[in-house]
Amino acid sequence: MPEPIPIPPLFLERMSRFLGDEYPAFAESLTHDPVHGLRVNTLKLSAGEFRKFSPFPLGDKVAWCDSAYCLLPSASSPGLHPYHLAGLYYLQDPSAMSAAELLGPRPGERVLDLAAAPGGKTTHIASLMQGQGLLVANEIKTKRLNHLVVNVERWGAANVVVTNETPERVADHFGAYFDRVIVDAPCSGEGMFRKDVRARLDWSEQMVAGCAVRQTNILRVAAHLVRPGGHLLYSTCTFAPEEDEAVITRFLREHPDFEVEALPQLAGFMPGKPEWMGEKTISKKQNDELRGAVRLFPHRLTGEGHFACLLQRKDGPADELTFPWRSAKIPTLEWQVWQAFREETLGLDFPSGRLRMQGNRLYFVPEDVPDLKGLRMTIPGVWLGNFKKERFEPAHPLALYLRPGQAHNVLALSSDSREMAAYLRGESLPSVGRPGWTLVTADGWPLGWGKRVQGVVKNHFPKGWQVYS
């Protein structure tokens, strides 16, 4: 059995210097297993409702997130359960859940997640927005994009657009358009040392310095995307002051139109630590401001390491950016085909003003979505399905957008049945009933599509989602 990868001694020496009397408790916490959390999709059900039928033992509520619980170590493969595939919950480090809560998005706002993969913060923000308004989730790295897309599709929110752009191109396109922007910046990952061996291997003081430069550049761009009076949340999963307080200090010196909005000091949170920067030129005002940030440590609370600072742009004249997406009218034949499918299969309507075609695909887009022409757009809304000759074939994200009772033709499976396991493997199932498109459910929760033909439901669960266990 290979030797475990040690935590870098130089990192431990730095933390001993920073934490002083708290260091022994911190060092001891690094020997424990990481904590896992389960955040319920409140677009589909409440946390209390989920707890009543949870297939896993749940621990205490996460103190800063009403929709989340700590998972007990005995929870077995929660990422493979049909409820996870149906988008009922997201598995996430409890500390990471603090960022969306501290950003404080509200229904109807315009929100940007500038570095969104793998989607934990995006899905959390979508829930807090109650599916209303506009949420743009951007990810520059194409290799990470698929994780973001899958998680957004599972969540079933109708207000999310996913783009694959550089921050600079996003800023050039939108300008000061957003009420709230979150920058969960790429960092040295010190806060993840308990769960990420790669972070231990990659860490060095040179890496910390390089991350700080990159974070500063991203934050500079993000500033251009915040409307006057709007908010910008900067977060990392590192303890390094070079990547935390020092980045904020540099930003505030360059952007006098922003100021720190003090975050709530919840139980276990630590205020920002400007003294860790070692700067002697910092003013008392800057020092007091930086204490409005928060730090999360594994020896103080249930979770890993994080940092967050909320910035507000001062009021001023706002740009009137109203540039709605003007797409071509849906052709008559396709419209008739869609309406026939909807009336036969679905128990809900979709406002015609929010339906858009891209190629042969039909999407349900956010209300008042702006023109996104010129951006690499991966998801412009909920993918409803494809037009194929004179028929409509539903897409998997449509199934996950639906709620119980919103489909006419249903194949109801028990989540722990052999038939469910076969469906998740991509197998067809014998089933007597009305022919045509059929919504497959797990204990009543929409999971995917099948098509009943001559007493057999042919499987349309996506190959990339299939589970073999």
N, C-alpha and C positions, 0 to 999 in steps of 0.2 A: 504494500500500500504506500503510495507516494507521501512524502512529508508535506504537511500543510504549508502553504505560502505564508511566511511571517509578515506581520505589519511592519513597514519600514521603521527602523530605529530612529532615524532623523525626524520622522513625523512625530513619533512618541516624545522625543526630546522637546520639540516645538510645543506640543500640547501640554507637556508638563510645565513649561515656562508660562504658557498662557493661563492655564487653569489653576495653578497653585494648589491650594488645599483640596480643590475638587478633583485633582488629577487621579488619585488612587481609585475613586469610584468610577471615573470615566474609563480608566484602563481596564478595570475589572469588567465593566459592561461590554467591552470589546471581545471578551471571551465567551459571551453568551450567543445563542443562536439568534438570527434576525427575527424580527416580529413581522407577521403578515396580517394584512387587514382585508376586509370585504366591504365594499361600498355598494349599497343598494341603488338600483336605477329608479329613482323616484319619479321618472316620467312614466313608469309602468306600475309601480306599487310603492307603498310606504315601507320604511325600515321595519316598523312594528309588524306589518303584515308578513313580510318575508321571514322574520324571526319565527313566526308561528309554524311555518312548514319547512324551515331550512334543513337541508339534508346533512349539514355539518354542524358540529358543536360550535357555538358562537360565545365569545367572551364578552367583556365589557364594551359598552359604546366607546367609540373614539371621542375623547373629550372635546375636541374642536370641530367635530363633524357629526351632526345629528343622524346622518344617513348611513353611518359606518360602524362596523364592529371589528374587534380583534378576533382573528381566527385562532382557535386552540390548536396545539400541535397535533392533536389526533385527527384533524380534518384530512381526509384522504382524496387526493387528486381533484381539488375543486375547479381547476381549469378545464377539466374534461367532462364535467357534468352537463347534462342537457340544459339546465337552468343558465349556466354560463354562456353556452352557445345561443340561448334565446335572449341574451342581453339583460338578464335580471340583476346582474351584479358585475362589478369590476374588482379584480384583485390588485391591491396596491399597498405599499408601505404606508402606515398611518401618518407618519410625518409628512409624506408627500401630499397628503390630502389637505394640509394646511394652506397651501398656496392659493387654490381656487377659493377657499373660504375667506382668506385675507384679502383677495382681490375684490370680493363682494359684488359680483355681477348681478344685474337686476333684469327681470323680464322686459323685453322691448328694447334693450340697449344694443349698441353696436360694439362687439368685443372681438379682439384679435389675440390669438395664441400664436406668437411669432415663431416658436420652435416647438412644434406640437407633438411630434412622435415620442412615445408610442400611442399617446392618446388619453392617458389617465387624467390629465388636467382638462383636456378638451371635453371629455365626457362629463366630468364633474361640473364644469362651467355650464354645459348644455342643460344639465339638471337644474342648476340654480337659476337659470334663465327660463325654466319651465317650457322650453321649446319655443320661446317667443323672441323676436328680434333677429339679429344677425350675428353669427359666430363664424369667423374666418379662422380656420386651422391651417397654418402654413408649416411646411417642413422642407428644408433645403436639400436634405440628403435623400436621394432617390431610393437607396437601399433600405432606409427606415420607413419609407412611405407606406408600404403594404401593411405594416402593423397598425399604423394610424388609420388607414382606410377600413380595415377589418373591424377595429374597435368602434369607429364612428358608425359603421353600418349596423353592428350589433346593438348599439345604443338606441337606434330608432328615433333620433331627433330630427325634426323637420326644418331646423334653422341653421344647419351647419354646411359650410362650403369648405372644401379642402383644396389647397393650392400647393404647388411644388416650385417655390421661387426663392431667390436670394432676398434677404431683408431689404436691400437697396431697391430692388424692383417692386417689392410690395409698397415701399414708401413712395416711390415715384408714381405708382398707380393711384394710391388712395390719398396721400397727403394726410392732413390732420382730420381724419374721418371718424376715429373711434372714441367711444366713451371710456373704454378700458382696454389696456394692452398688458399682456403678461409676457415676460421674457424669462423663461426657465432656462437659464444660460448653460451651455456646455461648460463643464468644470472638471477639476481634478478628481472629483468623486470621493473625497476623504470621508464624507458622511456615509458612504456605502461600503466601507471596508469590511463590515461584518458579513455582507451578502455577495460582494463582487470581488473575486480573487484577481481578476484582470486589473481592477483599479489599484490594488496593492502593487502589482508588478509594474504598472506604468508610472507610478507616482515618483516625482522628484521635485526639488525646489525649482528647477528649470521649467518643468511642466506647469507648476503653479504660476510662475511668471508669464509663461506663454498664454495660459488660459485667461489671465487678467487682461492682457492686451486684446485678445479676441472678444472678451466680454464687454470691455469698454467700447469697442467699435460697434458691437451689436446694439448696445444701449444708446449710443449716439444716433443710430438710425431709427430706433424705436421711438425716440423723442419726437420725431417728425410725424408720427402716426397718431399722436394723442391730441384730441381737440382741446381748446382752452377750457379749463375747468375739469378736464378728464383726468384719469388715473393711470399710472404705470407701475406695475408690480415687478420688481426684480427679485428672482429667487435662484438659489444654487443648492446643491447637496454637498457642500464642502465647508470645512471649518476655517479655511485659510483667510485671514483678514485681507491679504493682497487681492483676493477674488471677491470679497464681500464689502466691508466698510470702505476699503481704499478705492474700489470701483465707484461706489456711491459718492465718495468725496470728490473724486475727479469729475464725475458727471455734474455735480452741483456747481462746481467752479466754472464749468463750461456752459451750463444752462441755468442762468439766474431766474428764468421763468418757471422753474420747478422748485418745489420744496417737499421735505419729508412730511408725510402724514403719519403720526404715531400710531402704531398697531397695538391692539390690546395685548397686555401681558398676562396671558392665560396661565393657569397652574402648570408649572414645569418649564415654561418658556424663560429664556434669558434675554435681557435687552441687548441691543447692539453693543459691541465692545470697541469703541474708537481708540482706546489706549493700546489695543493689540497692534495697531498699525505702526506704532513707534514714531509717529510724526510729532514734531515739536511746534510746527507752525499752525496747527489747527486751532481755530477760534473756539471760544466758549459756545457760541451759537451753533457752530458745526458739530461740536462735541455733543451738545444737548440733542440736536436733530438726530444724529446717528444712534442715539440711545432709543429712538423710536422704532428702530428695526427690531427684529426678533431672531433669536438663535434657538435651535432645537437640538438637544443632546441626548444620546441614548441612556445616560445614567440619570437623567432627570425625568424622563417620560417614556411612554411605550411607543417606540419608533426609532428611526435612524436619524442621521444628522442633516439639518437643513438650516438655511438662512433666508430671510425675506425682508424686503424693504419696500414700502408703498410710497410712491411719489405722486404729487398732484401738480398738474400744470396750472399756473395762475390764470384767472379769468382774463378774457380779452375778446376782441372781435373774432367770431367764428366764421369759417368758410361755409358757404351754403353749397354743399356738395350733393346735388341731386342728379344722379346720372343713372336712371333705371336701365335695366337690361332690356333692350329692345330686340327680341328674337322674332324670327319669321313666324307667321301664323301657322298653326298645325293644319296640314292639308285635310280636306274634307274626308277623304277615305280613311286616313289614319284616325281622325277624330271619331268617326263612326265605329271603327274597329275597337278603339279604346272604350267608348261608351258601352258597346255591347259586352265587352269583357267585364267592365265594372258592374253593370247591372246584373250579370249572371253570377259573378264571383264574390263581389265585395258588398259589405253592408254599410258603406260610408261613401261620401262624395269628396271630391277634391276641387277646390275653387279653380275655375278655368284660367283665371289670371295668374296663377302660380304654376301652371304647367308649361314646360319648355321642352323642345326637341333638340337633341344633338345627334346628328346622323340619324340612325334608326332607333335611338334610345329616347325614352320619355322620362323626364324628371319632375319631381315636385320640389320647387325651389323655395327658399325663405321669402317671407313677405318683404316687399320693397328691396329686393336684392339689387345691388348696383351692377353696372356694366362691368363684366370681368374680361372683356376682350383684350387680348394681349398678354394675359397671365397664363401660365401653365396650370390649368385647372383639372384636378383629378376627380373631384366630386362637386357638382354644382347644387346638390340637394339630394333628396331621396330618389334613388334609381328605382322607378316603378316597373320598367320592363322594356322589351324590344318589339318593334314592329317587324314581322316577317311575312312578306307577301300580303295576304289579306287576313292575317291573324295577329293576335297580341300574346306574347309570352312573358309572364310575370318574372321579375328579377327577385333574387334572394332578399335584398334590402327591403322590398315591399313587405315581405312576410314579417320581418322584424319590426317594421313600423306599425303593423297592425296590433290591436289590442284584443283580448278575448271577446268573442261575440261579433267581430267585424268581418267575418267571412261566412258565406252561405254553405259551402261544402267543406266539411272538416273530417280529418282522420285523427281521432283523439287517441293518443298513446300514453301509457304510464311511463314516467321517466325512468323507472328501474326495470322495464319489461324487456324481454328478448326482442320484441318487435322494434322497440326504440333502438336497441343496440344495432339491429340489422339496418334500420333506416340511417343511422349515423355512419355506417360502413358503406353506404351508397347502394344498398340492395333494394329491389322492388318488393312490395308487400301485397299479399292477397287481401282484397277488401271489396265487399259487396256494397254497392251504393250508386249514387248518381254519377255518371261519367263526366269527365272534364277536370279542370284545375281544382286541386284539393289542398287546403291548408293543413299541414301536419302540425300537431300541437303536443307539447310535453306537459301533462297534467293541466291542460287547458291553455298553456302559454304558447303563442305562435312561434314556430321553430324553423319552418321551411316549406317548400312546395313539393307536391307530387301531382301526377296526372293519372286519373283513374280511367283505364281502358279495359273493357271486357273483364271486369272483376279483379283487376290488378292495378295497384297504384305504382306507376313508374316513378322512380326516384329522381328528383331534381335538386337534391342537397348538393351544394358546390363541392367539387372534388378537393379543393384546397382546405375545406373545413371538416372533412370526414375524419372520424375517430375510429381507430382500430385498437381495441383493448380487450 
